[in-house]
Amino acid sequence: MDEKKIDNLIEDMLEDTLIYTVLFNRELTNLGEREFIKTFLWLISIEEYDNPSLSGLGKMLNVSKSQMTLKMDKLAQPGFTERIPDEEDRRIIRIVLTPEGRNFIKNSQKTVKDSMIQLLSPLTLEEVEELKKSIATIKNVVFKIQNRKKR
């Protein structure tokens, strides 16, 4: 397999890191440190959904409020996130990435990329390209469904 082409494909695919880490969460955690991948996934989710509310993020990820509170406490402890009251409705608590959280994501990209390369190594170049196209289609459909629900 052409390593340079695979490397470029993985780079492109990681622009949608959230989708790949959700799809391959179990496989990625088997390759590397479980807590690292989970922390990365949560921080990417917060970044992807642009400072979501605590309950909104829980709904999107299908996680109960009690589990969300526990996870957000875990992410706040090392200083990766903060809980900020919403400016328009102070009953709503938003989850915001701190500079430390953004640095964690930035510094973790290479590790996640290497893990994805290892995970996809049994596939041919054509299969990786097809995976990329298929996930782009799924992403578009999911976004259409989500946007329809918001109306």
C-alpha positions as CSV (number, residue, x, y, z in Angstrom):
1,M,0.0,0.0,0.0
2,D,1.2,3.5,-0.9
3,E,2.1,4.9,2.6
4,K,2.1,8.6,1.5
5,K,-1.4,8.3,0.0
6,I,-2.7,6.5,3.1
7,D,-1.1,9.1,5.2
8,N,-2.8,11.9,3.2
9,L,-6.1,10.1,3.3
10,I,-5.9,9.7,7.1
11,E,-5.1,13.4,7.4
12,D,-8.2,14.2,5.4
13,M,-10.3,11.8,7.4
14,L,-9.1,13.2,10.7
15,E,-10.8,16.5,9.8
16,D,-13.9,14.6,11.0
17,T,-12.1,13.2,14.0
18,L,-15.3,13.0,16.1
19,I,-16.9,10.6,13.6
20,Y,-13.9,8.3,13.4
21,T,-13.3,8.2,17.1
22,V,-16.9,7.4,17.7
23,L,-17.0,4.7,15.1
24,F,-13.7,3.2,16.1
25,N,-13.7,4.0,19.8
26,R,-13.3,0.4,20.9
27,E,-10.7,-0.5,18.3
28,L,-8.7,2.6,19.1
29,T,-8.8,2.0,22.8
30,N,-7.5,-1.5,22.3
31,L,-4.6,0.0,20.4
32,G,-3.6,2.6,22.9
33,E,-4.3,4.0,26.3
34,R,-8.0,3.8,27.0
35,E,-8.3,7.0,29.0
36,F,-6.3,9.0,26.5
37,I,-8.7,8.1,23.7
38,K,-11.8,8.7,25.8
39,T,-10.5,12.1,26.9
40,F,-9.6,13.0,23.3
41,L,-13.1,11.9,22.1
42,W,-14.9,14.0,24.7
43,L,-12.8,17.1,24.0
44,I,-13.3,16.7,20.3
45,S,-17.0,16.4,20.9
46,I,-17.1,19.7,22.9
47,E,-15.0,21.4,20.2
48,E,-17.2,20.0,17.4
49,Y,-20.4,21.1,18.9
50,D,-19.0,24.5,19.8
51,N,-19.4,24.8,23.5
52,P,-22.6,22.8,23.9
53,S,-24.8,22.8,26.9
54,L,-24.2,20.0,29.4
55,S,-27.6,18.4,28.7
56,G,-27.4,19.1,24.9
57,L,-24.0,17.3,24.7
58,G,-25.5,14.4,26.7
59,K,-28.4,14.1,24.3
60,M,-26.1,14.2,21.3
61,L,-23.9,11.5,22.7
62,N,-26.7,9.5,24.3
63,V,-25.2,9.9,27.8
64,S,-27.3,10.3,31.0
65,K,-27.1,13.6,33.0
66,S,-25.5,11.9,35.9
67,Q,-22.8,10.3,33.7
68,M,-22.3,13.7,32.0
69,T,-21.7,15.4,35.3
70,L,-19.1,12.8,36.3
71,K,-17.3,13.0,32.9
72,M,-17.3,16.8,33.0
73,D,-15.9,16.7,36.5
74,K,-13.1,14.5,35.2
75,L,-12.3,16.8,32.3
76,A,-12.4,19.9,34.5
77,Q,-9.9,18.5,37.0
78,P,-6.9,18.7,34.8
79,G,-8.2,22.1,33.5
80,F,-9.3,20.9,30.0
81,T,-12.9,22.3,30.4
82,E,-14.9,24.9,32.3
83,R,-18.6,25.2,33.0
84,I,-19.9,28.6,32.0
85,P,-23.5,29.9,32.5
86,D,-25.2,30.6,29.1
87,E,-25.3,34.4,28.5
88,E,-28.9,34.4,27.4
89,D,-30.3,31.8,29.9
90,R,-28.3,31.4,33.1
91,R,-30.0,28.1,33.8
92,I,-28.1,26.5,30.9
93,I,-24.6,25.5,31.7
94,R,-22.2,25.5,28.7
95,I,-19.1,23.3,28.5
96,V,-16.1,25.3,27.2
97,L,-12.7,24.1,26.2
98,T,-9.8,25.9,28.0
99,P,-6.5,26.6,26.4
100,E,-5.2,23.4,28.1
101,G,-8.0,21.4,26.5
102,R,-7.2,22.9,23.0
103,N,-3.5,22.1,23.5
104,F,-4.4,18.5,24.5
105,I,-6.3,18.1,21.2
106,K,-3.5,19.7,19.2
107,N,-0.8,17.6,20.8
108,S,-2.8,14.4,20.5
109,Q,-3.6,14.6,16.8
110,K,-0.4,12.7,15.8
111,T,-1.0,9.9,18.3
112,V,-4.6,9.5,17.1
113,K,-3.4,9.7,13.5
114,D,-0.8,7.0,14.1
115,S,-3.5,4.8,15.8
116,M,-5.8,5.3,12.8
117,I,-3.1,4.3,10.4
118,Q,-2.4,1.2,12.5
119,L,-6.2,0.4,12.7
120,L,-6.7,0.8,9.0
121,S,-3.5,-1.0,7.9
122,P,-5.3,-4.2,6.8
123,L,-7.2,-2.2,4.2
124,T,-6.1,-1.4,0.7
125,L,-5.8,2.2,-0.5
126,E,-9.1,1.8,-2.4
127,E,-10.9,0.5,0.7
128,V,-9.7,3.4,2.7
129,E,-10.9,5.8,0.0
130,E,-14.2,4.1,0.0
131,L,-14.4,4.3,3.8
132,K,-13.8,8.0,3.6
133,K,-16.5,8.5,1.0
134,S,-19.0,6.3,2.9
135,I,-18.5,8.2,6.2
136,A,-18.8,11.6,4.4
137,T,-22.2,10.4,3.1
138,I,-23.3,9.2,6.6
139,K,-22.1,12.5,8.0
140,N,-24.2,14.5,5.5
141,V,-27.3,12.4,6.2
142,V,-26.9,12.7,10.0
143,F,-26.5,16.5,9.8
144,K,-29.6,16.8,7.6
145,I,-31.6,14.8,10.2
146,Q,-30.2,16.9,13.1
147,N,-31.0,20.1,11.3
148,R,-34.5,19.0,10.5
149,K,-35.1,18.2,14.2
150,K,-34.0,21.7,15.2
151,R,-36.7,23.4,13.1
